[in-house]
Amino acid sequence: MAVEGATPHLKRATPVIAWISSGLAIASIWISVVLSSLLAPDFVSGSQQEHLQLVAWGDWVWGLVASALVVLAVLDGIRLGIAHATPWVVLAAGVSLVWLGVLAISACTPALVTGTDPTRIPLAAMGVPIVGVFLTWFVCTLVKTSFEQEAA
């Protein structure tokens, strides 16, 4: 039985740009996490100068958090049916630039050296993924706000 004046529920197709941009954003996060885990300086301590890949142990956690932020923003855009390409491109470009910066800082900054048995602590490489998560949150919040304004 049809209700007078009611329109049937139409399902809109998700635009291809949404899938491409979300894939690029998440791929850039994980490429950065893997490469920074491999290229970051090791934590070196003790009289035996033992090497620990401390950055590799922690980066994947921050990659998961950043990926979750991107997925939440993408789901918001898909739910609102945003077909305009600009916010999707901003999402992909912004997240990719943030994590390219994370990779560059992790791989290129020197470790802090302290003590008579030189202990080397890769402080910048350990801290920059946390900054990357905050910047990813900022980009995703900006894009979600754009989604909401476009839907209104």
N, C-alpha and C positions, 0 to 999 in steps of 0.2 A: 504494500500500500504506500503510495507516494504522498508526501506532504506537499501541499500547494505552496509554491514560492521557494521551495528548497532546491538547491543545486546539488547535483551529484558530486561526491568527493573525487576530485581529479588529482592524480599523483603526477607531480612534475618530475621530469628526468633531471638527474644531477648533472650539471655542466661538466664537460671534460676538463676544463681549466681547474676545477676544484680538485679532481683526482691528481692531475699533473702537479699542481702547486703543493698539495699536501705530501705527495710522494717525494718531491724535491726537498721540501723542508725536513722531512724525517730522514731521508737519505743523507742530507748534509750533516745532520746531527750525528748520525752513527758513523759516517766516514771520518768525521772529526774526532769522535771518541776513539775509534780504532787507531787512527794515525797518531793522535797525541799520546795514546797509551804506549805505542811503539817508539815514538821519537823523543818523549820527555826524558829528562835526566833522571837517573836512579837516585834513590835515597841510599847514601853510603855511610856506614857507621861502624864503630868498634875498631879495636886494634888490628883485626883481621880484614878490615875494609870490606865488610859484607855488603853486597848490593841487593836492594829490595826495589821492586818496581811498584812503588807506592801509588803512583799516579794511575797505573793500570787497575789497581784494586778498587779505586774510588770513582773513576770517571764514568763507569757504566751506570752507577746509581743516578748521577746527574743527567746522563743521557736519557734514562727512563723518565725522569721528572720533566725534562724539556719535551720529550716526545708526547707525554700525556697532555701537556699544555697545548701543543699543536693539535692533537686529536680533538681536544675539547673545542678549540676555535673552529676547526673544520666542521665538526658536527653542528655547531651553532649556525655556520653559514649554509650548510646543507639543509638544516631544518627550516631556515628562513627562505630557502629557495633562491639564494643570491646567484644571479647569472652574469652580472657585470664582472669583467676580468680584473679591474684595478685592485680591489682588496685581496684577491687571490694572488696576484703577482707580488703585491707588497708583502704578503705572508711568506711566500717562497723566498723572495729576495732578502727580506729582513732577517729571517731565521738563518738563511745560508751565510749572510755576511757576519752575523753574530758568531756562528760556530766556525767560520773560517778564521776569525780573530782569535777564538779560543785555541784553535790548532796552532796558529802562528805564535801566540804567546807561550803555549805549552812547549813547543818544540825549540824556540829560540832564546828563551830567557835562561840565564845561568842559575845554578843552584847556590844557595847560601852556604858558605863554608865557615865552619867554626871549630874551635878546639885544637889541641896539639895533635891528636890523631884526627886529621881533618874529616869532620863529619860534614857531608854535603846534603842539604835539605832543599828539595825542589819546591820552595814555597809558592812561587808564581804558578807553576804547573799544577799544584794541588788546589790553589784557590780560584784560578780563572774559570773552571767549569761552573762554579757556584755563581760567579758573576754572569756567565753565559746563560744560566737558568733564569736569573732575574731579568736580563735583557730579552730573553725569549718570552717571558711573561709579559713584558712591556709591549713587545711587537704583537703578541696574540691579543692583548687587551685592546690595543689600538685597532686591530683588524676586526675584532668582535664589535667594537663600538661603531665602526664603519658599516658592518653588516646590519646592525640594528637601525642605524640612520637610513640606510638604503631600503630596508624593509618597511619603514614607517611611511 
